[in-house]
Amino acid sequence: MLIEALYVDAEVASHPEVQTFRRRLGMTGTTVSDPAEMFAAVRGSADPEARGKRVLYLTRNRGAFVKRCPGTRHYTCCGYRILHVASYCTMDCAYCILQSYFHPPVLQYFVNREDLMGELDGCLADGVLHRFGTGEFTDSLIWDAWTDLSSDLVRRFAGQATSILELKTKTARIDHLEGLPHGGRTILSWSLNTERVIRNEERGTAPLEQRLRAAAEAVAAGYPVAFHFDPLIIYAGCETDYRRVVDRMFDAVGPESIAWVSLGAFRFMPDLKATVERRFPHSSIVYGEFVPGLDGKMRYFKPLRMQLFRALCAAIRAHAPQICTYLCMEDDEVWRHALGFTPAERGGLSRMLDEAAMRRCGVRGRIEGQGEGPCAGECA
Ligand code: SF4
């Protein structure tokens, strides 16, 4: 994770977190009052998306740290709460939506942790079961080389009994989290894919074997874990490959430690296609059988999605019939075909996940079924 340039917002130049980053990076960086020039330089480089992965801007979050998933009206939502602690990523997946989400994409980390914790404490005090995650606009664990935020959050969630935190990643280093008093309230989760997709489309991420080994280590340290098969990429032979990944997942981790497994098929806003073609010329992921969805995103032709979902749900159930398996951004027809029920028949997806959190993490917050409807659920 090579950072070539560090910029510090003048407003936070003396913040203790900035000093920590400077020390761990071995860089003083440039203090700026206005980041426009820095953004322009990144935008003007030959590969702005790659350059942005080497430029780090430390600033403060001037908006809300806690956000609800934005999503769309058209697909079933998981009711997730985003902790917006940072944005962009040091790894480089061909399908990553963040490449075209930020203009330009630059690594940004918000150092005003005191505001984050204040907001979080307010949410945790309302007695409702919330599921929080930091992995929406970034990978949850890439920042841990420079900051102890993840450890701090794990401890904070251990000290309450209503809500859970999910740290979602494609990395494999979790030794710094293993000895923490987590109380089972943090779920460590991994995005999984086939060896072929990881090798061809996920530059700089941990190999499958290492992700699964890290998950096994997490379980040995007492953490609940979760897995996300997202994005599923359709190619000749993919069903066999994905079944093999399911088998390996259960070889690594027993079902009693798994909070949930999600499945999401590759989907993308049309303007991502040009970025993938420019930055990943060897990649063929944008040339499948796609049709525009109700949310404007390109999605695989529905029968193809349904077939793959159904096969993978059957493979998961063959190992663990009771495990909470859900689909990301799909409608009732797809749910029924893949899983044999619709979320509404189980009280809604949000309730399904809340109940899984109660079972696996021992939390006792009030279930409100919040968040039915929209879901972004795009990253990591
Ligand atoms: S998809 Fe996730 S891991 Fe991959 S580059 Fe984007 S944020 Fe990083």
Residues whose N, C-alpha, C, O or C-beta is under 5 A from the ligand:
A	BS01	SF4	C89 M91 D92 C93 C96 T138 D139 K170 C379 A380
